[in-house]
Amino acid sequence: MEDQKLSAQESMALITAMIENSKHRVAGPNLRISVVWALLSIVTAIVVFIALLTTGNPAFNWLWLAIPLIGLPANLLLSRKCQTEAKVRTFIDRVHDGLWRTVGLVAIVLVPICLVFNLYGYPQAWRAMFFYAFVVVGLAAAVQGILLQERSYVFGGIFSVIAGFVVIAVSLCGIPLLVVWVLPLYAVCFLLMFIVPAVIVGKKLQR
């Protein structure tokens, strides 16, 4: 059989169908993996924010470890559930999943690196995880928005990257990263990167 050539109109229709299928996976009823991670990050930031403001004890920063300790098992469960869904996986889906696997791998490697520096008396090394959350995750969210042709993801990602570079600049200038503004900014970034776009995409698909 000879390969059938698609017209320009058919090619655009195929691409549009791929994008719409991917949007269904991102904003599906069983909560996408990225949304779960975002909710976990926001809740953890709020808990740490309240604990630090009320007690002033920096030991409560160890609560940040709740993100990987809770997130990784939840990630595995959701991944298995997604694999059982009877939906065709498109090229965009594969790129999307590969993007977030790479982001997750960076986090997994970065945690023990920061822990080693902390053991040798450099607890400020944990700021690298903070910068990672703003910049690396923000870039990934923006790329996701480009893949899905969804501006809300792009806006949230760009906002987070800019906020991250502001935080980095403040840190490099020796200005204290105060809890009263850094943690709320962190929570707002994850809200704009994942929660708001997921709601917007969900409403678009319902229409």
C-alpha angles and dihedrals in degrees: 000000000000120000111257115231118223121224120234090257093050091048092053090047090052093049091048090051091050091051093047091049090051091049089055089055093048096047100030124141095258094065115253120252094247091054092052091051090049093051091048091050093049095048092047091050091051092049092048090045093054093042094050095045095048099041107019088216111141089202087083088073086081086074086080087077086071087078096067094030092056099025099055096056090043089049091054093049093049092045091055090048092050091051091057093054112108096230130124112249113224131202089259089055091053093048090047093051093044090051093056093042088057092048090050093048091054090053093048091053094042096055097063090042091057090044092055091050089048091053089053092055102269106112090160087076087083087075086079088070089051092051089046091055093052102039109025096039090042092054091048091051091051091050089049089054091052091050093049094037088235115143095196091066091047092049093048092047094049091046090053094047092051091046089049094054089049089054091047092049091049090050093048090050090056094246112146116253098230119208092224093070108016098059095045088049089051092052093046091052093054090045091054094040099052119357099051094043092048090053091047093048091046092054091047091053092048090055 
